[in-house]
Amino acid sequence: MEIIYSSENKIFCFNDENNSIKEIPCGKIIKYRDTVRSIRQRKEWKTSGSGAEFMGMRSADNIDPDLLPVKITGLGICNGEIVYAVNLEEVGSVYRRSFDLSDDSEGLIRASNDFVFGAFDIKDGRLALSMGANASFLHIAVMDMQGRFDEYTDGDTIEENPCWSYTRNGIYFSTAGYARDQYGSTAAIGPRSIAFLDLGSKTIADIVYDEKYDFLHPREDKQGNLYYIRQPYGGEKPKSGITFKDIIMFPYRLIKGLFGFLNIFTTLYGGESLKGGGDANSLGDQIRSKNRSKRDIIIEGNIINAEKLNKIEKASEDNESGIMPLSRVLIKRSPDGSEKIIKKGILDFNITDSGEIIFSNGRYISKTDDDGNETRITKAVLAVNISIK
């Protein structure tokens, strides 16, 4: 068994037979960053040395190609090849490539300046995928491997994480509607439900809905059992309120923040750091270093505290804890409508043909059977878009 997944916008393949992991290069991302790097080098005289002084520009204006907004949004396997969707700023693309690292050629399935792409599921050479003008307005479409597609949903909604049904001619997906204020601006997004698109009748029906919860990432097994993630509506947020420690530390934090602002200001426009030993040329590195430091992250509405992330990262290998709140659970819904909680603290998952569940808790990828027997597979940071070969 081989498991492919994306982690921090890189694709990895885990081989269960030899217990090995290899990174699968994404040619589109590599080429994009190389192009930006080349453009940056041609313009380097404007942002460094005497050229920068003449133009009144500083190195903070440089863009590190490795920090450009790139996101792998979908991943799958078709005819022994990897298929992945990537959004580069506002440009969406779907590509296919070999598992063989010696073959770095890639085939373009679809690219567009008008669409970005979300997650997808592949069956019989067709992709059930979410796509739209931007990441907030994704709708369900079916695309073949030549890039031809038909859209099936629209409206003031968002539809995500489509998956093919094994037992019916249609697609399950997660959906929510937008509420607008009197000026037409988005006021709120409703709870996410699980819906089913019948491709025969072209009708849509709600399958699972509860105004207290969001229902995400539907998957169906070959027996007709429906799996999905359930979490409190809107995700879990850190506890609010000001503590005694916050009051004591307020003057220190205010002075520290003010000094940091003034340091950046004098470095950019005076060419010299308030701290001493710093200069404008090193400012970009300072900013990039700070960007790489631990900070809160948001996953489908759940705010994961930076302090919690740091503790989990330092935890021993024997510690099974993940990053997701325990209120985010994996549900198995039988054809008769009965539900069973399979796992708590889930980030993403998929199901093998034999019924095993491969899941990520944000720290590890593990597998579990219907009896609850669990086996850790590999360490993987924020592993999503899990697919199985």
Secondary structure, 3 states (H helix, E strand, C coil): CEEEEEECCEEEEEECCCCEEEEECCHHHHHHHHHHHHHHHHCHHHHCHHHHHHHCCCHHHCCCHHHCCEEEEEEEEECCEEEEEEEECCEEEEEEECCCCCCCCEEEEEEECCCEEEEEEEECCEEEEEEECCCCCEEEEEEECCCCEEECCCCCEEEEEEEECCCCCEEEEEEEEEEECCCCCEEEECCCEEEEEECCCCEEEEEECCCCEEEEEEEECCCCCEEEEEEECCCCCCCCCCCHHHHHHHHHHHHHHHHHHHHHHHHHHHCECCCCCCEHHHHHHHHHHHHHCCCCEEECCEEECHHHHHHHHHCCCCCCCCCCCCCCEEEEECCCCCEEEEEECCCEEEECCCCCEEEECCCEEEEECCCCCEEEEEECCCEEEEEEC
